[in-house]
């Protein structure tokens, strides 16, 4: 579920315009503080983190990377606060 949430959040940042993303909720006013390139970078980080949470366990290749990805996303979100 966490990976799906990050994947959807990242995809929406990459695919939606600033105005459309801003209209999703009143709490999305932070997008006004970032350039389009920064918003896309944040979306890519979220998508990469979602892939890091899901793919190692799904394909059974280096499942030890799942907690590493979770820690990276935790630090990313701590920086957002």
C-alpha positions as CSV (number, residue, x, y, z in Angstrom):
1,X,0.0,0.0,0.0
2,X,2.8,2.4,0.8
3,X,4.5,1.8,-2.5
4,X,1.2,2.4,-4.4
5,X,0.7,5.7,-2.5
6,X,4.2,6.9,-3.4
7,X,3.8,5.7,-7.0
8,X,0.5,7.6,-7.4
9,X,1.9,10.7,-5.7
10,X,5.0,10.7,-7.9
11,X,3.1,10.1,-11.1
12,X,0.7,12.9,-10.3
13,X,3.5,15.3,-9.7
14,X,5.2,14.3,-13.0
15,X,2.0,14.2,-15.2
16,X,-0.2,17.0,-13.8
17,X,0.3,20.7,-14.3
18,X,0.9,22.9,-11.3
19,X,-2.6,24.4,-11.4
20,X,-4.3,21.0,-11.7
21,X,-2.1,19.5,-8.9
22,X,-2.8,22.6,-6.7
23,X,-6.6,22.1,-7.2
24,X,-6.4,18.6,-5.7
25,X,-6.6,19.9,-2.2
26,X,-6.1,23.1,-0.2
27,X,-3.0,21.6,1.4
28,X,-1.2,21.4,-1.9
29,X,-0.1,25.1,-1.8
30,X,3.5,24.1,-1.5
31,X,3.7,23.5,-5.2
32,X,3.8,27.3,-5.7
33,X,7.3,27.4,-4.0
34,X,8.9,25.0,-6.5
35,X,9.8,25.2,-10.2
36,X,8.5,22.7,-12.7
37,X,11.9,20.9,-12.7
38,X,11.9,20.6,-8.9
39,X,8.4,19.2,-8.9
40,X,9.3,16.6,-11.5
41,X,12.4,15.7,-9.5
42,X,10.3,15.2,-6.4
43,X,8.0,13.0,-8.5
44,X,10.9,10.9,-9.8
45,X,12.2,10.4,-6.2
46,X,8.8,9.2,-5.1
47,X,8.5,6.8,-8.1
48,X,12.0,5.5,-7.5
49,X,11.2,5.0,-3.8
50,X,8.0,3.1,-4.7
51,X,9.9,0.9,-7.0
52,X,12.5,0.3,-4.3
53,X,9.8,-0.8,-1.9
54,X,8.0,-3.1,-4.2
55,X,10.4,-4.6,-6.8
56,X,13.1,-6.3,-4.7
57,X,10.5,-8.3,-2.8
58,X,8.3,-9.0,-5.9
59,X,11.2,-10.4,-8.0
60,X,13.0,-11.9,-5.0
61,X,16.3,-10.2,-5.9
62,X,18.0,-8.6,-3.0
63,X,15.0,-8.2,-0.7
64,X,17.3,-6.7,1.8
65,X,17.0,-3.5,-0.2
66,X,13.3,-3.0,0.8
67,X,14.2,-1.6,4.3
68,X,16.9,0.5,2.7
69,X,14.3,2.0,0.3
70,X,11.9,2.5,3.2
71,X,14.7,4.4,5.2
72,X,15.4,6.6,2.2
73,X,11.8,7.5,1.8
74,X,11.6,8.2,5.5
75,X,14.5,10.6,5.3
76,X,12.9,12.2,2.2
77,X,9.6,12.7,4.0
78,X,11.4,14.1,7.1
79,X,12.9,16.7,4.8
80,X,9.5,17.6,3.6
81,X,8.2,18.4,7.0
